[in-house]
Every structure is written in C-alpha cells, then in structure tokens.
C-alpha cells in the first residue's frame, strides 16, 4: 500500500545525498545535487518509497563511477 504524504522533494534528495556523501568521498568522487529554482518543491506521494528508489539509484551511480562526480538533477520536463 502506498503511503500518501505531503513532502518537500528538495529535502528528500538532500537527505539521501547526505546519507551517501561519505560513500562517494571514500571513492574520491564528488556528489552534487542541482535543483532547478522553478521546480515545485511540495509534492504529495509515498516519501519512503521515493527515498528508497533515490538511495538505490545514487548508490549504483557511486558504485559504477570510477572518477569524477555524481550529479543528481531535479527539473521539469
């Protein structure tokens, strides 16, 4: 069952980035987040599941990046 809550997408991404920053730095990688200024920050959805998906995606990006940086960019398409 989905848990529907109001949350700030920027805070969600920043929390995941903070959690994984040490992992990136241990590989001499930079982990950066870019949030477009016009992006609506308030969303309604399953915060926990989104956080888990972001954690998995960013962890894999760190794991398979040999050098440089991992950038998480939030924007509208």
PyMOL Python script that loads the backbone (N, CA, C, O; Angstrom):
from pymol import cmd

cmd.read_pdbstr("""\
ATOM      1  N   UNK A   1       0.828  -1.179   0.000  1.00  0.00           N
ATOM      2  CA  UNK A   1       0.000   0.000   0.000  1.00  0.00           C
ATOM      3  C   UNK A   1       0.874   1.245   0.000  1.00  0.00           C
ATOM      4  O   UNK A   1       1.857   1.330   0.736  1.00  0.00           O
ATOM      5  N   UNK A   2       0.508   2.188  -0.819  1.00  0.00           N
ATOM      6  CA  UNK A   2       1.244   3.445  -0.860  1.00  0.00           C
ATOM      7  C   UNK A   2       0.857   4.320   0.326  1.00  0.00           C
ATOM      8  O   UNK A   2      -0.297   4.360   0.753  1.00  0.00           O
ATOM      9  N   UNK A   3       1.856   5.012   0.838  1.00  0.00           N
ATOM     10  CA  UNK A   3       1.623   5.970   1.909  1.00  0.00           C
ATOM     11  C   UNK A   3       1.633   7.357   1.274  1.00  0.00           C
ATOM     12  O   UNK A   3       2.662   7.791   0.756  1.00  0.00           O
ATOM     13  N   UNK A   4       0.518   8.044   1.307  1.00  0.00           N
ATOM     14  CA  UNK A   4       0.406   9.344   0.652  1.00  0.00           C
ATOM     15  C   UNK A   4       0.595  10.456   1.685  1.00  0.00           C
ATOM     16  O   UNK A   4      -0.207  10.628   2.603  1.00  0.00           O
ATOM     17  N   UNK A   5       1.692  11.208   1.499  1.00  0.00           N
ATOM     18  CA  UNK A   5       2.040  12.309   2.397  1.00  0.00           C
ATOM     19  C   UNK A   5       2.461  13.523   1.583  1.00  0.00           C
ATOM     20  O   UNK A   5       2.889  13.387   0.437  1.00  0.00           O
ATOM     21  N   UNK A   6       2.342  14.698   2.166  1.00  0.00           N
ATOM     22  CA  UNK A   6       2.916  15.905   1.584  1.00  0.00           C
ATOM     23  C   UNK A   6       4.375  15.972   2.013  1.00  0.00           C
ATOM     24  O   UNK A   6       4.688  15.757   3.184  1.00  0.00           O
ATOM     25  N   UNK A   7       5.276  16.270   1.066  1.00  0.00           N
ATOM     26  CA  UNK A   7       6.691  16.381   1.420  1.00  0.00           C
ATOM     27  C   UNK A   7       7.403  17.304   0.454  1.00  0.00           C
ATOM     28  O   UNK A   7       6.886  17.632  -0.614  1.00  0.00           O
ATOM     29  N   UNK A   8       8.593  17.715   0.843  1.00  0.00           N
ATOM     30  CA  UNK A   8       9.435  18.601   0.047  1.00  0.00           C
ATOM     31  C   UNK A   8      10.445  17.743  -0.713  1.00  0.00           C
ATOM     32  O   UNK A   8      11.289  17.090  -0.099  1.00  0.00           O
ATOM     33  N   UNK A   9      10.366  17.740  -2.024  1.00  0.00           N
ATOM     34  CA  UNK A   9      11.243  16.903  -2.849  1.00  0.00           C
ATOM     35  C   UNK A   9      12.710  17.302  -2.681  1.00  0.00           C
ATOM     36  O   UNK A   9      13.593  16.446  -2.712  1.00  0.00           O
ATOM     37  N   UNK A  10      12.966  18.571  -2.508  1.00  0.00           N
ATOM     38  CA  UNK A  10      14.345  19.028  -2.310  1.00  0.00           C
ATOM     39  C   UNK A  10      14.949  18.452  -1.041  1.00  0.00           C
ATOM     40  O   UNK A  10      16.095  18.002  -1.041  1.00  0.00           O
ATOM     41  N   UNK A  11      14.186  18.466   0.034  1.00  0.00           N
ATOM     42  CA  UNK A  11      14.669  17.896   1.291  1.00  0.00           C
ATOM     43  C   UNK A  11      14.918  16.401   1.142  1.00  0.00           C
ATOM     44  O   UNK A  11      15.891  15.873   1.682  1.00  0.00           O
ATOM     45  N   UNK A  12      14.057  15.731   0.425  1.00  0.00           N
ATOM     46  CA  UNK A  12      14.199  14.288   0.213  1.00  0.00           C
ATOM     47  C   UNK A  12      15.525  13.988  -0.484  1.00  0.00           C
ATOM     48  O   UNK A  12      16.279  13.124  -0.036  1.00  0.00           O
ATOM     49  N   UNK A  13      15.805  14.684  -1.557  1.00  0.00           N
ATOM     50  CA  UNK A  13      17.035  14.467  -2.315  1.00  0.00           C
ATOM     51  C   UNK A  13      18.264  14.841  -1.490  1.00  0.00           C
ATOM     52  O   UNK A  13      19.263  14.121  -1.503  1.00  0.00           O
ATOM     53  N   UNK A  14      18.194  15.951  -0.782  1.00  0.00           N
ATOM     54  CA  UNK A  14      19.324  16.387   0.045  1.00  0.00           C
ATOM     55  C   UNK A  14      19.618  15.377   1.154  1.00  0.00           C
ATOM     56  O   UNK A  14      20.783  15.112   1.453  1.00  0.00           O
ATOM     57  N   UNK A  15      18.581  14.816   1.762  1.00  0.00           N
ATOM     58  CA  UNK A  15      18.784  13.820   2.811  1.00  0.00           C
ATOM     59  C   UNK A  15      19.497  12.578   2.281  1.00  0.00           C
ATOM     60  O   UNK A  15      20.404  12.050   2.924  1.00  0.00           O
ATOM     61  N   UNK A  16      19.078  12.120   1.109  1.00  0.00           N
ATOM     62  CA  UNK A  16      19.717  10.952   0.502  1.00  0.00           C
ATOM     63  C   UNK A  16      21.169  11.271   0.150  1.00  0.00           C
ATOM     64  O   UNK A  16      22.059  10.450   0.371  1.00  0.00           O
ATOM     65  N   UNK A  17      21.403  12.457  -0.395  1.00  0.00           N
ATOM     66  CA  UNK A  17      22.767  12.855  -0.751  1.00  0.00           C
ATOM     67  C   UNK A  17      23.662  12.912   0.488  1.00  0.00           C
ATOM     68  O   UNK A  17      24.812  12.475   0.442  1.00  0.00           O
ATOM     69  N   UNK A  18      23.148  13.443   1.583  1.00  0.00           N
ATOM     70  CA  UNK A  18      23.926  13.498   2.820  1.00  0.00           C
ATOM     71  C   UNK A  18      24.242  12.091   3.322  1.00  0.00           C
ATOM     72  O   UNK A  18      25.345  11.829   3.803  1.00  0.00           O
ATOM     73  N   UNK A  19      23.277  11.198   3.208  1.00  0.00           N
ATOM     74  CA  UNK A  19      23.461   9.818   3.643  1.00  0.00           C
ATOM     75  C   UNK A  19      24.565   9.123   2.847  1.00  0.00           C
ATOM     76  O   UNK A  19      25.314   8.318   3.400  1.00  0.00           O
ATOM     77  N   UNK A  20      24.669   9.433   1.547  1.00  0.00           N
ATOM     78  CA  UNK A  20      25.610   8.740   0.665  1.00  0.00           C
ATOM     79  C   UNK A  20      26.897   9.512   0.393  1.00  0.00           C
ATOM     80  O   UNK A  20      27.767   9.023  -0.328  1.00  0.00           O
ATOM     81  N   UNK A  21      27.028  10.697   0.951  1.00  0.00           N
ATOM     82  CA  UNK A  21      28.209  11.526   0.694  1.00  0.00           C
ATOM     83  C   UNK A  21      29.505  10.838   1.125  1.00  0.00           C
ATOM     84  O   UNK A  21      30.507  10.907   0.413  1.00  0.00           O
ATOM     85  N   UNK A  22      29.494  10.186   2.267  1.00  0.00           N
ATOM     86  CA  UNK A  22      30.713   9.517   2.747  1.00  0.00           C
ATOM     87  C   UNK A  22      31.140   8.411   1.796  1.00  0.00           C
ATOM     88  O   UNK A  22      32.333   8.213   1.565  1.00  0.00           O
ATOM     89  N   UNK A  23      30.173   7.691   1.243  1.00  0.00           N
ATOM     90  CA  UNK A  23      30.473   6.628   0.282  1.00  0.00           C
ATOM     91  C   UNK A  23      31.132   7.207  -0.973  1.00  0.00           C
ATOM     92  O   UNK A  23      32.096   6.646  -1.493  1.00  0.00           O
ATOM     93  N   UNK A  24      30.603   8.330  -1.448  1.00  0.00           N
ATOM     94  CA  UNK A  24      31.180   8.984  -2.623  1.00  0.00           C
ATOM     95  C   UNK A  24      32.593   9.484  -2.320  1.00  0.00           C
ATOM     96  O   UNK A  24      33.510   9.281  -3.116  1.00  0.00           O
ATOM     97  N   UNK A  25      32.763  10.124  -1.191  1.00  0.00           N
ATOM     98  CA  UNK A  25      34.069  10.678  -0.845  1.00  0.00           C
ATOM     99  C   UNK A  25      35.122   9.592  -0.636  1.00  0.00           C
ATOM    100  O   UNK A  25      36.304   9.814  -0.896  1.00  0.00           O
ATOM    101  N   UNK A  26      34.697   8.423  -0.169  1.00  0.00           N
ATOM    102  CA  UNK A  26      35.654   7.330   0.026  1.00  0.00           C
ATOM    103  C   UNK A  26      36.216   6.838  -1.311  1.00  0.00           C
ATOM    104  O   UNK A  26      37.278   6.215  -1.345  1.00  0.00           O
ATOM    105  N   UNK A  27      35.507   7.115  -2.416  1.00  0.00           N
ATOM    106  CA  UNK A  27      35.992   6.779  -3.756  1.00  0.00           C
ATOM    107  C   UNK A  27      36.569   8.002  -4.462  1.00  0.00           C
ATOM    108  O   UNK A  27      36.838   7.961  -5.662  1.00  0.00           O
ATOM    109  N   UNK A  28      36.758   9.081  -3.721  1.00  0.00           N
ATOM    110  CA  UNK A  28      37.246  10.359  -4.257  1.00  0.00           C
ATOM    111  C   UNK A  28      36.313  10.919  -5.324  1.00  0.00           C
ATOM    112  O   UNK A  28      36.762  11.523  -6.298  1.00  0.00           O
ATOM    113  N   UNK A  29      35.025  10.716  -5.136  1.00  0.00           N
ATOM    114  CA  UNK A  29      34.010  11.263  -6.029  1.00  0.00           C
ATOM    115  C   UNK A  29      33.319  12.431  -5.351  1.00  0.00           C
ATOM    116  O   UNK A  29      33.221  12.493  -4.126  1.00  0.00           O
ATOM    117  N   UNK A  30      32.843  13.355  -6.172  1.00  0.00           N
ATOM    118  CA  UNK A  30      32.021  14.430  -5.646  1.00  0.00           C
ATOM    119  C   UNK A  30      30.565  14.070  -5.896  1.00  0.00           C
ATOM    120  O   UNK A  30      30.220  13.599  -6.980  1.00  0.00           O
ATOM    121  N   UNK A  31      29.718  14.286  -4.914  1.00  0.00           N
ATOM    122  CA  UNK A  31      28.282  14.051  -5.037  1.00  0.00           C
ATOM    123  C   UNK A  31      27.596  15.395  -4.938  1.00  0.00           C
ATOM    124  O   UNK A  31      27.715  16.087  -3.927  1.00  0.00           O
ATOM    125  N   UNK A  32      26.875  15.769  -5.989  1.00  0.00           N
ATOM    126  CA  UNK A  32      26.239  17.082  -6.027  1.00  0.00           C
ATOM    127  C   UNK A  32      24.754  16.946  -6.347  1.00  0.00           C
ATOM    128  O   UNK A  32      24.338  16.015  -7.037  1.00  0.00           O
ATOM    129  N   UNK A  33      23.969  17.879  -5.840  1.00  0.00           N
ATOM    130  CA  UNK A  33      22.553  17.952  -6.180  1.00  0.00           C
ATOM    131  C   UNK A  33      22.282  19.312  -6.810  1.00  0.00           C
ATOM    132  O   UNK A  33      22.767  20.337  -6.329  1.00  0.00           O
ATOM    133  N   UNK A  34      21.515  19.315  -7.873  1.00  0.00           N
ATOM    134  CA  UNK A  34      21.106  20.545  -8.551  1.00  0.00           C
ATOM    135  C   UNK A  34      19.590  20.540  -8.639  1.00  0.00           C
ATOM    136  O   UNK A  34      19.000  19.651  -9.252  1.00  0.00           O
ATOM    137  N   UNK A  35      18.967  21.527  -8.029  1.00  0.00           N
ATOM    138  CA  UNK A  35      17.510  21.625  -8.039  1.00  0.00           C
ATOM    139  C   UNK A  35      17.144  22.910  -8.766  1.00  0.00           C
ATOM    140  O   UNK A  35      17.492  24.005  -8.324  1.00  0.00           O
ATOM    141  N   UNK A  36      16.440  22.768  -9.883  1.00  0.00           N
ATOM    142  CA  UNK A  36      16.057  23.942 -10.665  1.00  0.00           C
ATOM    143  C   UNK A  36      15.156  24.839  -9.821  1.00  0.00           C
ATOM    144  O   UNK A  36      14.254  24.349  -9.141  1.00  0.00           O
ATOM    145  N   UNK A  37      15.398  26.162  -9.861  1.00  0.00           N
ATOM    146  CA  UNK A  37      14.683  27.085  -8.973  1.00  0.00           C
ATOM    147  C   UNK A  37      13.176  27.147  -9.201  1.00  0.00           C
ATOM    148  O   UNK A  37      12.433  27.436  -8.263  1.00  0.00           O
ATOM    149  N   UNK A  38      12.705  26.886 -10.416  1.00  0.00           N
ATOM    150  CA  UNK A  38      11.266  26.973 -10.700  1.00  0.00           C
ATOM    151  C   UNK A  38      10.517  25.678 -10.400  1.00  0.00           C
ATOM    152  O   UNK A  38       9.306  25.596 -10.607  1.00  0.00           O
ATOM    153  N   UNK A  39      11.232  24.675  -9.917  1.00  0.00           N
ATOM    154  CA  UNK A  39      10.623  23.380  -9.620  1.00  0.00           C
ATOM    155  C   UNK A  39       9.701  23.487  -8.402  1.00  0.00           C
ATOM    156  O   UNK A  39      10.109  23.989  -7.355  1.00  0.00           O
ATOM    157  N   UNK A  40       8.449  23.013  -8.542  1.00  0.00           N
ATOM    158  CA  UNK A  40       7.576  22.983  -7.351  1.00  0.00           C
ATOM    159  C   UNK A  40       8.187  22.051  -6.309  1.00  0.00           C
ATOM    160  O   UNK A  40       8.494  20.899  -6.616  1.00  0.00           O
ATOM    161  N   UNK A  41       8.363  22.529  -5.102  1.00  0.00           N
ATOM    162  CA  UNK A  41       9.041  21.745  -4.073  1.00  0.00           C
ATOM    163  C   UNK A  41       8.085  20.830  -3.310  1.00  0.00           C
ATOM    164  O   UNK A  41       8.485  19.767  -2.836  1.00  0.00           O
ATOM    165  N   UNK A  42       6.851  21.234  -3.193  1.00  0.00           N
ATOM    166  CA  UNK A  42       5.891  20.469  -2.412  1.00  0.00           C
ATOM    167  C   UNK A  42       5.223  19.414  -3.287  1.00  0.00           C
ATOM    168  O   UNK A  42       4.595  19.728  -4.297  1.00  0.00           O
ATOM    169  N   UNK A  43       5.372  18.158  -2.878  1.00  0.00           N
ATOM    170  CA  UNK A  43       4.758  17.049  -3.610  1.00  0.00           C
ATOM    171  C   UNK A  43       3.891  16.243  -2.662  1.00  0.00           C
ATOM    172  O   UNK A  43       3.982  16.377  -1.442  1.00  0.00           O
ATOM    173  N   UNK A  44       3.050  15.405  -3.245  1.00  0.00           N
ATOM    174  CA  UNK A  44       2.201  14.509  -2.479  1.00  0.00           C
ATOM    175  C   UNK A  44       2.437  13.110  -3.017  1.00  0.00           C
ATOM    176  O   UNK A  44       2.221  12.849  -4.201  1.00  0.00           O
ATOM    177  N   UNK A  45       2.879  12.212  -2.153  1.00  0.00           N
ATOM    178  CA  UNK A  45       3.157  10.855  -2.602  1.00  0.00           C
ATOM    179  C   UNK A  45       3.783  10.032  -1.500  1.00  0.00           C
ATOM    180  O   UNK A  45       3.723  10.391  -0.324  1.00  0.00           O
ATOM    181  N   UNK A  46       4.389   8.916  -1.894  1.00  0.00           N
ATOM    182  CA  UNK A  46       4.998   7.995  -0.948  1.00  0.00           C
ATOM    183  C   UNK A  46       6.466   8.376  -0.753  1.00  0.00           C
ATOM    184  O   UNK A  46       7.339   7.951  -1.509  1.00  0.00           O
ATOM    185  N   UNK A  47       6.713   9.173   0.260  1.00  0.00           N
ATOM    186  CA  UNK A  47       8.048   9.689   0.557  1.00  0.00           C
ATOM    187  C   UNK A  47       9.050   8.559   0.792  1.00  0.00           C
ATOM    188  O   UNK A  47      10.162   8.592   0.265  1.00  0.00           O
ATOM    189  N   UNK A  48       8.660   7.569   1.577  1.00  0.00           N
ATOM    190  CA  UNK A  48       9.578   6.478   1.925  1.00  0.00           C
ATOM    191  C   UNK A  48      10.013   5.691   0.701  1.00  0.00           C
ATOM    192  O   UNK A  48      11.186   5.343   0.569  1.00  0.00           O
ATOM    193  N   UNK A  49       9.090   5.414  -0.182  1.00  0.00           N
ATOM    194  CA  UNK A  49       9.448   4.648  -1.383  1.00  0.00           C
ATOM    195  C   UNK A  49      10.308   5.470  -2.327  1.00  0.00           C
ATOM    196  O   UNK A  49      11.256   4.952  -2.917  1.00  0.00           O
ATOM    197  N   UNK A  50       9.982   6.745  -2.471  1.00  0.00           N
ATOM    198  CA  UNK A  50      10.806   7.606  -3.321  1.00  0.00           C
ATOM    199  C   UNK A  50      12.213   7.700  -2.760  1.00  0.00           C
ATOM    200  O   UNK A  50      13.188   7.645  -3.510  1.00  0.00           O
ATOM    201  N   UNK A  51      12.326   7.840  -1.455  1.00  0.00           N
ATOM    202  CA  UNK A  51      13.640   7.920  -0.816  1.00  0.00           C
ATOM    203  C   UNK A  51      14.440   6.637  -1.058  1.00  0.00           C
ATOM    204  O   UNK A  51      15.643   6.697  -1.316  1.00  0.00           O
ATOM    205  N   UNK A  52      13.782   5.485  -0.977  1.00  0.00           N
ATOM    206  CA  UNK A  52      14.456   4.215  -1.219  1.00  0.00           C
ATOM    207  C   UNK A  52      14.914   4.097  -2.670  1.00  0.00           C
ATOM    208  O   UNK A  52      16.017   3.618  -2.933  1.00  0.00           O
ATOM    209  N   UNK A  53      14.081   4.529  -3.610  1.00  0.00           N
ATOM    210  CA  UNK A  53      14.445   4.494  -5.030  1.00  0.00           C
ATOM    211  C   UNK A  53      15.654   5.392  -5.285  1.00  0.00           C
ATOM    212  O   UNK A  53      16.606   4.986  -5.953  1.00  0.00           O
ATOM    213  N   UNK A  54      15.613   6.613  -4.750  1.00  0.00           N
ATOM    214  CA  UNK A  54      16.745   7.536  -4.912  1.00  0.00           C
ATOM    215  C   UNK A  54      18.016   6.969  -4.294  1.00  0.00           C
ATOM    216  O   UNK A  54      19.096   7.088  -4.872  1.00  0.00           O
ATOM    217  N   UNK A  55      17.889   6.354  -3.123  1.00  0.00           N
ATOM    218  CA  UNK A  55      19.051   5.758  -2.466  1.00  0.00           C
ATOM    219  C   UNK A  55      19.660   4.674  -3.346  1.00  0.00           C
ATOM    220  O   UNK A  55      20.879   4.619  -3.505  1.00  0.00           O
ATOM    221  N   UNK A  56      18.831   3.821  -3.915  1.00  0.00           N
ATOM    222  CA  UNK A  56      19.329   2.752  -4.784  1.00  0.00           C
ATOM    223  C   UNK A  56      19.988   3.311  -6.047  1.00  0.00           C
ATOM    224  O   UNK A  56      21.066   2.861  -6.434  1.00  0.00           O
ATOM    225  N   UNK A  57      19.346   4.286  -6.687  1.00  0.00           N
ATOM    226  CA  UNK A  57      19.897   4.861  -7.918  1.00  0.00           C
ATOM    227  C   UNK A  57      21.229   5.568  -7.670  1.00  0.00           C
ATOM    228  O   UNK A  57      22.186   5.384  -8.422  1.00  0.00           O
ATOM    229  N   UNK A  58      21.281   6.371  -6.619  1.00  0.00           N
ATOM    230  CA  UNK A  58      22.510   7.117  -6.333  1.00  0.00           C
ATOM    231  C   UNK A  58      23.611   6.178  -5.866  1.00  0.00           C
ATOM    232  O   UNK A  58      24.772   6.364  -6.228  1.00  0.00           O
ATOM    233  N   UNK A  59      23.268   5.174  -5.071  1.00  0.00           N
ATOM    234  CA  UNK A  59      24.266   4.182  -4.644  1.00  0.00           C
ATOM    235  C   UNK A  59      24.872   3.476  -5.843  1.00  0.00           C
ATOM    236  O   UNK A  59      26.086   3.280  -5.904  1.00  0.00           O
ATOM    237  N   UNK A  60      24.032   3.093  -6.797  1.00  0.00           N
ATOM    238  CA  UNK A  60      24.545   2.440  -8.006  1.00  0.00           C
ATOM    239  C   UNK A  60      25.409   3.391  -8.826  1.00  0.00           C
ATOM    240  O   UNK A  60      26.429   2.981  -9.379  1.00  0.00           O
ATOM    241  N   UNK A  61      25.010   4.648  -8.908  1.00  0.00           N
ATOM    242  CA  UNK A  61      25.825   5.620  -9.641  1.00  0.00           C
ATOM    243  C   UNK A  61      27.206   5.747  -9.006  1.00  0.00           C
ATOM    244  O   UNK A  61      28.214   5.811  -9.709  1.00  0.00           O
ATOM    245  N   UNK A  62      27.249   5.783  -7.689  1.00  0.00           N
ATOM    246  CA  UNK A  62      28.532   5.868  -6.979  1.00  0.00           C
ATOM    247  C   UNK A  62      29.337   4.592  -7.219  1.00  0.00           C
ATOM    248  O   UNK A  62      30.533   4.647  -7.505  1.00  0.00           O
ATOM    249  N   UNK A  63      28.683   3.466  -7.102  1.00  0.00           N
ATOM    250  CA  UNK A  63      29.353   2.166  -7.263  1.00  0.00           C
ATOM    251  C   UNK A  63      30.002   2.024  -8.636  1.00  0.00           C
ATOM    252  O   UNK A  63      31.112   1.505  -8.748  1.00  0.00           O
ATOM    253  N   UNK A  64      29.310   2.486  -9.685  1.00  0.00           N
ATOM    254  CA  UNK A  64      29.800   2.272 -11.044  1.00  0.00           C
ATOM    255  C   UNK A  64      30.512   3.478 -11.653  1.00  0.00           C
ATOM    256  O   UNK A  64      30.810   3.481 -12.847  1.00  0.00           O
ATOM    257  N   UNK A  65      30.787   4.500 -10.844  1.00  0.00           N
ATOM    258  CA  UNK A  65      31.544   5.660 -11.310  1.00  0.00           C
ATOM    259  C   UNK A  65      32.967   5.548 -10.771  1.00  0.00           C
ATOM    260  O   UNK A  65      33.182   5.497  -9.559  1.00  0.00           O
ATOM    261  N   UNK A  66      33.925   5.511 -11.676  1.00  0.00           N
ATOM    262  CA  UNK A  66      35.320   5.311 -11.280  1.00  0.00           C
ATOM    263  C   UNK A  66      35.994   6.612 -10.850  1.00  0.00           C
ATOM    264  O   UNK A  66      36.830   6.608  -9.947  1.00  0.00           O
ATOM    265  N   UNK A  67      35.636   7.719 -11.488  1.00  0.00           N
ATOM    266  CA  UNK A  67      36.247   9.003 -11.142  1.00  0.00           C
ATOM    267  C   UNK A  67      35.322  10.131 -11.546  1.00  0.00           C
ATOM    268  O   UNK A  67      34.443   9.960 -12.391  1.00  0.00           O
ATOM    269  N   UNK A  68      35.530  11.291 -10.930  1.00  0.00           N
ATOM    270  CA  UNK A  68      34.734  12.461 -11.280  1.00  0.00           C
ATOM    271  C   UNK A  68      33.645  12.749 -10.269  1.00  0.00           C
ATOM    272  O   UNK A  68      33.911  12.914  -9.078  1.00  0.00           O
ATOM    273  N   UNK A  69      32.406  12.807 -10.761  1.00  0.00           N
ATOM    274  CA  UNK A  69      31.306  13.219  -9.907  1.00  0.00           C
ATOM    275  C   UNK A  69      30.014  12.499 -10.257  1.00  0.00           C
ATOM    276  O   UNK A  69      29.844  11.976 -11.359  1.00  0.00           O
ATOM    277  N   UNK A  70      29.128  12.490  -9.304  1.00  0.00           N
ATOM    278  CA  UNK A  70      27.769  12.011  -9.491  1.00  0.00           C
ATOM    279  C   UNK A  70      26.874  13.207  -9.210  1.00  0.00           C
ATOM    280  O   UNK A  70      26.940  13.800  -8.133  1.00  0.00           O
ATOM    281  N   UNK A  71      26.034  13.562 -10.181  1.00  0.00           N
ATOM    282  CA  UNK A  71      25.166  14.733 -10.045  1.00  0.00           C
ATOM    283  C   UNK A  71      23.709  14.269 -10.114  1.00  0.00           C
ATOM    284  O   UNK A  71      23.306  13.553 -11.030  1.00  0.00           O
ATOM    285  N   UNK A  72      22.939  14.698  -9.121  1.00  0.00           N
ATOM    286  CA  UNK A  72      21.501  14.428  -9.095  1.00  0.00           C
ATOM    287  C   UNK A  72      20.823  15.748  -9.431  1.00  0.00           C
ATOM    288  O   UNK A  72      20.951  16.726  -8.695  1.00  0.00           O
ATOM    289  N   UNK A  73      20.095  15.770 -10.556  1.00  0.00           N
ATOM    290  CA  UNK A  73      19.469  16.997 -11.032  1.00  0.00           C
ATOM    291  C   UNK A  73      17.961  16.846 -11.017  1.00  0.00           C
ATOM    292  O   UNK A  73      17.420  15.901 -11.591  1.00  0.00           O
ATOM    293  N   UNK A  74      17.282  17.773 -10.364  1.00  0.00           N
ATOM    294  CA  UNK A  74      15.821  17.778 -10.338  1.00  0.00           C
ATOM    295  C   UNK A  74      15.313  18.904 -11.215  1.00  0.00           C
ATOM    296  O   UNK A  74      15.722  20.056 -11.071  1.00  0.00           O
ATOM    297  N   UNK A  75      14.415  18.557 -12.126  1.00  0.00           N
ATOM    298  CA  UNK A  75      13.837  19.555 -13.004  1.00  0.00           C
ATOM    299  C   UNK A  75      12.553  19.032 -13.607  1.00  0.00           C
ATOM    300  O   UNK A  75      12.195  17.870 -13.417  1.00  0.00           O
ATOM    301  N   UNK A  76      11.877  19.871 -14.318  1.00  0.00           N
ATOM    302  CA  UNK A  76      10.641  19.502 -15.007  1.00  0.00           C
ATOM    303  C   UNK A  76      10.921  19.250 -16.486  1.00  0.00           C
ATOM    304  O   UNK A  76      11.750  19.919 -17.103  1.00  0.00           O
ATOM    305  N   UNK A  77      10.228  18.292 -17.024  1.00  0.00           N
ATOM    306  CA  UNK A  77      10.327  18.052 -18.471  1.00  0.00           C
ATOM    307  C   UNK A  77       8.959  18.155 -19.074  1.00  0.00           C
ATOM    308  O   UNK A  77       8.803  17.988 -20.284  1.00  0.00           O
TER     309      UNK A  77
END
""", "prot")
cmd.dss("prot")
cmd.show_as("cartoon", "prot")
cmd.util.cbc("prot")
cmd.orient("prot")
